[in-house]
Amino acid sequence: MKRAAVLGSPIEHSLSPVLHRAAYEELGLDDWSYDRFEIDEAALPGFVAELGPEWAGLSLTMPLKRAIIPLLDGISDTAASVEAVNTVVRTEDGRLTGDNTDIPGLIAALRERGVEKVASAAVLGAGATASSALAALSRICSGEVTAYVRSRARADEMRQWGERLGVAVRTADWADAAAAFEAPLVIATTPAGATDALAAAVPEHPGTLFDVLYDPWPTELAAAWSERGGNLLGGLDLLVHQAVLQVEQMTGRPGPLAAMRAAGQRALDSRTAHS
């Protein structure tokens, strides 16, 4: 029996078990299981120390993406670039190695929708997901990225991430966030409700919006974007693409994108029906 799981706090909302179990079923991995555990930063070292050889890997969500790093034998350059690990894999020799599949997952999701290169971009917000967005943009954006933030401290953080990741970052005040929609690609990394007031400012012919939320969905901004015919991606796109990469790393088999997306969509539809 091979085991994997997602760890975090809170964790009950996580769709990772749905996605990974769908992958195992599609791949015929009957002897694999995927669970979820409510684990905070204080409990993480003890959990990792007890991992036996049956464990193939872990998915990490907040608040563990940075806390896991000192407990590992090594991390990838991608994970190091944003100081965040969302994937742990046990190698054949028993070492625990960390990676970040959010960044290549974001790029893969955009590529699937026809967005491979952009001349400029805008990022709404400045949290942990925003740094991953900048890391992805360092690979696909040839020009300037404008980050719309609420405080000077956040602005400083985003400029520092830009310097570290090799991205030309200009910061602007959140009050001017509607100007973001002039960019061909907008990545919204803010919590639920934060962009609702911007929905009325969506232009007649918008470009691409990647709103990383998936519950609730659509956000008011996403709905307005879709109504005006813009190219729209949501949090499920990111979640599925990063999970596809996790499945491949943990099992050695390509993650079945279609089956995983269908399972995730069914789970979200069920939540909406019961809310």
Secondary structure, DSSP 8 states (H G I E B T S, - for coil): -EEEEEEESS-TT--HHHHHHHHHHHHT-TTEEEEEEE--TTTHHHHHHT--TTEEEEEE-TT-TTTTGGGSSEE-HHHHHHT---EEEE-TTS-EEEE--HHHHHHHHHHHTT---BS-EEEE--SHHHHHHHHHHHHHB-S-EEEEESSHHHHHHHHHHHHHHT--EEEEEGGGGGGGGGSSEEEE---TTTTGGGGGG--SS--EEEE---SS-S-HHHHHHHHTT-EEE-HHHHHHHHHHHHHHHHHSS---HHHHHHHHHHHHHHHHHH-
